[in-house]
Amino acid sequence: MSPSTSQLTPSLPLPAGGAVVDRMRRPLHDLRISVTDRCNFRCTYCMPAEIYGERYHFLPKSAVLSYEEIARLARIFVKLGVKKIRLTGGEPLVRSNVEELVALLAKIEGVEDLAMTTNGYLLAEKAQALKGAGLRRITVSLDTLDDEIFGKMNGRGYGVKRVLEGIAAADAAGLRPIKIDAVVQRGVNDQTVVDLARHFKGTGHIVRFIEFMDVGNINGWKPEFVVPSSEVIARINAVWPVEPVEANYLGEVAERWRYKDGSGELGVISSVTQPFCATCTRARLSPQGELFTCLFGTKGKDLREPLRSGAADADIEKMVSGVWKSREDRYSEIRASLDRPAGKKIEMYQIGG
């Protein structure tokens, strides 16, 4: 019998002093910062090439938050309870000298974890600088090891070699533990799941298989394209027996599994079949300074305008606190019961995964 994919999730504790909670008692704990809306890939589930071609107009430089502005907002979020910060995109490594932002964020007292999600294509040349600036961990998006499938999924025809070189460089730099995120789509790359697990088994890196989600409006999502996490675990368990592991912390999105032979760990992220809205502690900041409280959000709170018009930190802190305290997002839990679309959602490349 296949193992069950029911996550062992800790109950919601009372937040530490200063942390704000929303209407479902979820504390503000994680901040995901999208540093750019640009990317060197054109992944079909995020930024398909037929829409984001050469003539597409991305945000002008003046519209994007400066590193100093991002750091100022981050300090405000930390005062409200944030302990973990993750840099995302778009692709964060296409923004010039992003290690300068890492250095600013690493100096903020109260930040316990500073990580980045990247497609890995530019990681080999940046890994040491990122580590030196204070980045602690890296997550690399890699949907398959099959060059042909990978080239189709990334929309550029790129092979996996440079991504694997980036992972090796990150490992050598000490950006560990390294996580490998793979979005699984039925009929696209689901047949390569076991090969990906095999490649990283025993390396200390953690592969996490993500259910294909209806993020944004243009990725062609349909329920039949979703490969349930339970199926992914069953496929891997048929080759190497696995067993569930307790979550590391409240709000951890990945359901943890380990190989029974002691050769490592893997994970699944089941936003579609097993929503984890009840323990979501993430706020998201877009490149132009909009605050979103859900990956599937339709409208953000503009923080750039008050930031640039002279508002004091206390005023911005009050705005952020007010947004979080009124938060009641649980899109993944109610997705199936919606009788009409939720409205135009923010695209993934604008607020990260």
N, C-alpha and C positions, 0 to 999 in steps of 0.2 A: 504494500500500500504506500502511496506517495505521502510524504509529510505534509501537514497542514501549513498554510501560510497565514496563520493568525498571529499578529504581532504582540509581543509581550511589552506593553506600553505602561510606563509609570503613571500614577495618578498626578493630577495637577496640584503642585504644592503652592503655598502662599508665596508670592514673589518677595524678593529681598527689598529692603527699604529703598524707595525712590523709583522702583519699577511700576509702570502703569499696567492696568489690565483692561481688557475689552469687556463687552457685555456677556461673554461666555467664560470669563475669568481667565482668559489666555493672556499671559504676560508678554510684553514686548522684550524679546531676548536676542533676535537675530536681525541683522540689517544686510540686505543684498544691494550692492551699489553697481548699477550699470554705467560704466565709464564712457561708453560710446555706443552709437547705434550702427556703426560700421562693422563689416566683417569681411574677411578674405575668403570665406566659404559662402555657398548658396544652398544650404541644406534644405531639402524639400519640405521638411516639417517645420521650418522656421522662416527662411528667407528665400523662397523659390526664385530661380533665376529669371523666369518669364515675367515676374513682377519687378524684381529688384535688379534690373539690368543696368547697362552703362548710363542710361539717361535718368535713372532714378535720383531724386534730390534728397540726400541725407541732410541732417541738421547742420547748419553753418556753425563754424567754430564759436561765434559769439553767443550762440544759443546754448552751448554745452557748458555745464558747470566747470569752473577751473578747479585745479587740485586743491587750492586753498579753500575754495567754497565747499568742496566735498568734505574736507577735513573739518571745517567749522560745523557743518551739519552733523557729521559723525560724532563730534564731541557732544552735541546736544542730544543725539539719540542715546549715547552712552549714559548720560545723566538720567535718562528715562528708563534705563534697565538693560540696554543692549550690551551683550558680552561677546558676541560673535559677529564678525564682519567678513563678507565674501564679496570680492570684486568679480563682476561679470560683464557681459556686453549684450549685443554684439560680441565682438572678439576683443577682450581687453588688451591683448598684446599688440593690436594695430594702433593703439593710441601712443603717441610719442612719449618716451621716457616715463612709462607708467610706474617704474620703480620709485620715482620721486613721490608719487602719491602713496605707495606702500610705506615709504619711510615716514611720511607725515602721519599716517594712520597708526603705525607701529609705536609711535611716541605717545599715543593717547592713553592716559591712565584708565584702567578698567577694561580695556580690550583684552580678553583672554584667548581669543583665537582669531587669526587673520589668514584668510585663505583666498584662493582664486580658482575660477572655472575657466578653462581655455580649450580651444580645439587642438592645441598642441603643435600647430604647424610652425610657429615661431619660437617655441619653447626652448629648443636646444641652445639658441643664442642668448636667451634671456634668463635662464634658470639661475645661474650663479648670482647675477645682479639682483634678482628678486629675493633670493635668500639673504644676500648681504644687506638688503634694505629692510628686512624684518618679516618677510612673508614666511608663514610657518608651514602651510600645506598647499597642495595643488590637486585639482580634479581635472582630468582630461576627458573630453568627449570623444569616444571612439566607438562607432556603432557596429563595426565588423572588421575582421582582418582580411577579408576578401577584397582585393584591389578593385576589381570591376564593380562590385556592389558598392564599395566605399566611394568610388569615383562618381557613381550615379547619385548616391545619397548626398554627397557634399556639393553636387552641382558644378564642380570644376574639373572633374576627372582626376583629382589628386589621389595618389596612392598612399598607403599607410606608412611607408618607410620613414618619412620625416616626423610623423607623429610618434612613432616608436623611438626614434632618436631623441625626441623631446622628453619622453617619459624616462629614458635612460639618463639624460642630463639632469632632470629634476631629482632622480634618485641619487645620483652622484653628489648633487648639491645639498642633499639632506632635507628636501621638501617632502617629508614623509609623515604619516602614511599617504601614499598616492592612491587616489580613487579613479577608476575608469568607468565613465558613464556611457551606457549604450541604450539608445531608444530602440525598442523592438517593434517592428511592424510586420504583420502577417503578410506573407507573400513577397516581402522585400528582403529582410535580413534575418528572419526568425530561424532559418535553417542553419545559421552560423553561430547560434548562441553557445553551443557546447564547445566549438572550436575556440571562441573567445575566452571562455572559462578555462579551457585547457592551457592556453598560452600563458595566462597569468597565475595559474594555480602553482603554489609553492614559491612565488616571488616576493610575497609580502604585500603586494598590491591588491586592492579590493575592487573587483568588478561589480558594478551595480546595474542591473537590468531595469529599465524604466518603461512602464506601459505608455504606449502612444497616447498623448493627451490632446484635447481640443483647445490648445492654447491659441489665442489670436483668432483670426477669421479666414485665413487663406491657405491652410495646410491640408485641405481635403480630408479632414478627419471624418471617419465613420466608425461606428462601434465594431463592425466586422474586421477592421484592421487592427484591433487591439488584441494582443496576446496576453492573456491573464498571467499575472505573476505566478499563480499556482501551477500553470502549465510549464513555465520556464523552470521552476524549481523541480518539477517532476522529471523534466528532460535531463537536468543535471544529476538529479538523485539516481536516475537509472544507470548512470555511468560511474559516479562517485557518490556514495551515500552522504547525505548532509543532515544537519540538525539545527533547529532554531537557537538563537542566542538572544539574551535580553538586550533591550535598547540601552545605548550608552547614556542617554539623557532625555529629558522631557522634550518632545517635539522633534525627535530625530525622524526624518522622513523615510529613511531606508529601513526596511525590515531585514535584520541581520541573520545570516546563516553561516555555518562553518562546516568544513569537510570533516567527517568523522575520523579520517586518517591523520588529522592534525596538520594538514598542509596548507591551511589558510582559511580565508573568509570570503564570502560574497554577499551581495544584498539585492533586494528588489524594491522598487518604488511603485506602489499600487494605487495611484491617485484615482484611477477609474473604477477598479473592482473592489477596493478596500480603502475608501477615502479616510484621510487622517486630519480632516479639518478641525476636529475637536481639540487637537494639541498643536495646531499651527501657531508658531510664535514669530513669524517672519514679516518684516516690513521691507518694501522694495522702493528704491530711489532710481528714477529714470535719468538718462543723461542730461536732460534739460531741467532737472530738479523737481519733478513731480513725485509725490509720495503715493504709493499704491499699497493697499493692505491685503491684496490677494493676487495670485498669479493670473487669475481669470477676471481681473478688475476691468471696469469699463470707464472709470473716471478717477483721475488722481487729484491730489491737492497740490497746488502750485506753491513751492517754497522758494523758487528762484526770485520771484518778484519782490517779496518782502526782504529776502537776503540782499538784493541789490539796491533796494530803496532805503536802506538804513535802519531796518528793524533790529532791535536789540535781541541778543540771544534769548532772553527771558520771554520775549514776545513769540519768537519762533518755537521755543519749547512749549509754550502754551498751545500753539496751533497743532503741533505734532501730538501732544498729549490729548487734545480734544478729538482729533481724528481717530486715534487708537481707542480711546474710551468709548466712542460711539460705534466701533467696529462690530459687525455681526456676520462677516463673510463665512459662507460654508458652501460654496458653489459645487464642489465635487460631491458633497453629500446629497444635494438636491437636484443635480444634473438630470437624472432620469425622470424627475417629477415635473420638470419645467414644460409647460404646454406651448411655449414659444421661445425663440432665441433670447439670450440674456442681454442682447444689445451688442454694439460694436466693442469687442474686447481689445485691450492693449496687446500688441504683438510681442512674442517672446523676445525678439532681438532688442526690444526697447526696455525690458526689465529683467532680462536673464531668465534662466530656468528655475 
